[in-house]
Amino acid sequence: MNETLRHYVEYVALGIEIAGILTMVFGALLAIFRYYTNRHEEGSSYRTFRHDLGKAILLGLEFLVAGDIIATVTIDPTMNQVLILGVIVFIRTFLSLSLQVELEGKWPWQKKEIGS
């Protein structure tokens, strides 16, 4: 790969990873703000907080996985780097699926809630 192109792609990967981090940070701040503005609604404000925070984390994880994949592919991937990427993607995918089940009450491919 051309050195100049590789240099730009590395910046793109870094930008995507930063977008993931900012998504989680601003999503958490928004969830906290919404929690404190809706506290008078008994019970629903906590559920809304968990849902908003979980969605922000899910979206941020998606950005981080994309950034990791781009960074690993562009920087002369060795077998060790590819294995590390595989482990990172597996862990983040597992976290995403766990959060999805926690928030939605169902697997992403299911139509009904778990336990229904």
BELNOR-V187275 format. One record per residue. RES is the residue in three letters. PHI is phi in whole degrees, -180 to 180 (NA if undefined). OMEGA is omega in degrees with one decimal (999 if undefined). Layout:
# BELNOR-V187275
{{RES,PHI,OMEGA} {RES,PHI,OMEGA}}
This chain:
# BELNOR-V187275
{{MET,NA,178.4} {ASN,-57,-177.4} {GLU,-60,-179.7} {THR,-65,178.7} {LEU,-64,178.5} {ARG,-59,179.9} {HIS,-60,179.5} {TYR,-67,179.8} {VAL,-66,175.8} {GLU,-62,176.8} {TYR,-67,176.8} {VAL,-63,178.8} {ALA,-61,178.3} {LEU,-63,178.3} {GLY,-63,178.5} {ILE,-66,178.0} {GLU,-65,176.9} {ILE,-63,177.0} {ALA,-61,177.5} {GLY,-64,179.2} {ILE,-65,179.6} {LEU,-64,177.3} {THR,-60,179.8} {MET,-68,-178.7} {VAL,-66,-179.0} {PHE,-68,175.4} {GLY,-64,177.5} {ALA,-66,178.2} {LEU,-63,177.5} {LEU,-64,178.6} {ALA,-63,178.2} {ILE,-65,178.6} {PHE,-59,-179.8} {ARG,-64,178.7} {TYR,-62,-177.4} {TYR,-72,177.7} {THR,-82,-178.8} {ASN,-114,-177.0} {ARG,-63,-176.9} {HIS,-67,178.2} {GLU,-85,-173.3} {GLU,-63,175.3} {GLY,86,-175.1} {SER,-75,-178.9} {SER,-67,178.3} {TYR,-68,178.0} {ARG,-62,177.9} {THR,-64,178.2} {PHE,-60,-180.0} {ARG,-62,-179.5} {HIS,-66,179.8} {ASP,-63,-179.9} {LEU,-65,178.7} {GLY,-62,178.6} {LYS,-64,178.3} {ALA,-65,178.5} {ILE,-65,178.7} {LEU,-59,-179.0} {LEU,-66,177.5} {GLY,-62,177.6} {LEU,-62,177.9} {GLU,-62,177.3} {PHE,-62,-178.5} {LEU,-64,177.3} {VAL,-63,179.4} {ALA,-61,178.6} {GLY,-63,177.8} {ASP,-63,-179.6} {ILE,-64,-179.8} {ILE,-63,-179.1} {ALA,-63,-178.1} {THR,-69,-177.8} {VAL,-69,-174.7} {THR,-84,-175.1} {ILE,-100,177.5} {ASP,22,-174.3} {PRO,-65,171.9} {THR,-99,179.5} {MET,-61,179.5} {ASN,-64,178.8} {GLN,-65,179.2} {VAL,-67,177.5} {LEU,-65,177.6} {ILE,-62,176.9} {LEU,-60,178.8} {GLY,-59,178.8} {VAL,-65,179.6} {ILE,-62,179.6} {VAL,-64,178.5} {PHE,-61,-178.8} {ILE,-63,-178.7} {ARG,-68,176.8} {THR,-67,177.1} {PHE,-61,177.6} {LEU,-62,179.5} {SER,-63,179.0} {LEU,-65,178.6} {SER,-62,177.8} {LEU,-64,178.8} {GLN,-60,179.5} {VAL,-65,-180.0} {GLU,-64,-176.1} {LEU,-80,-172.8} {GLU,-96,-178.3} {GLY,77,179.5} {LYS,-157,173.2} {TRP,-70,-178.5} {PRO,-58,-177.4} {TRP,-94,179.8} {GLN,-94,176.2} {LYS,-95,-178.4} {LYS,-103,177.0} {GLU,-69,176.5} {ILE,-66,-179.4} {GLY,88,179.6} {SER,-87,999}}
